[in-house]
């Protein structure tokens, strides 16, 4: 990523008011029940929904 794009991304994140940056690789999936939820998490991390032009909505509190 170019320095300008990296600065822009950091600025947008700062302005968004999000309390912290969270990554899927750090997500504790041990509390997920059933294969359906684990499958959804894997789908999210693959980003294949973007190529299919689908919307992925995450709801809930951050953190």
N, C-alpha and C positions, 0 to 999 in steps of 0.2 A: 504494500500500500504506500502510495506517495506520502510525503510529509504533509502536504496540503490536505489530502483526503483524511489522513489520520487526525490532524488538528480539527478539521471540520466535524468528523465523527465524535471526537471528544467534546467539542463545543455543543453539539446537538444533545448528547447525553447529559451534559451538565445542565443545559437549559430545560430539559424535560422534567426535572424535579424528581427523578427516580432516586431512591435512597441509596442504592448500591447496584453494581453490575453483577448479574447472576449468569452463570454459564451452565448449559445442560450437562456438560461433562462432570460438574460438581454436584448435580442433583442427586439426592438420596432417594432412589426408587424402591428401597426396601419396604416402604409402607404401602406401595401400590398393590392392590388386590386384583387377581385375575389376569389372564393373558391379554384381555382387551386393552387395559390401561397401559401395559408394558408395550404393546404393539403401537398404540398411539404415540407414546413417547419416542419410540424408534422412528416412526414416521416423521415426527417433528424434527428430530435431529438429522434426518436425511435431506430435508429441504425439498423433497420431490413434489410437495404440494405447490411449490412456486412454479415449476415447469408446467404443471397441469392447470395453472391459473386459478387455484382454489384459495379460499380464505381460511386461515387458521386463527381461531379466537381463543385467547387465554383469559380466563376470568379468575378473580380472587385478589387477595392482598399481596403486595410485593413483600418479599422477605421470606 
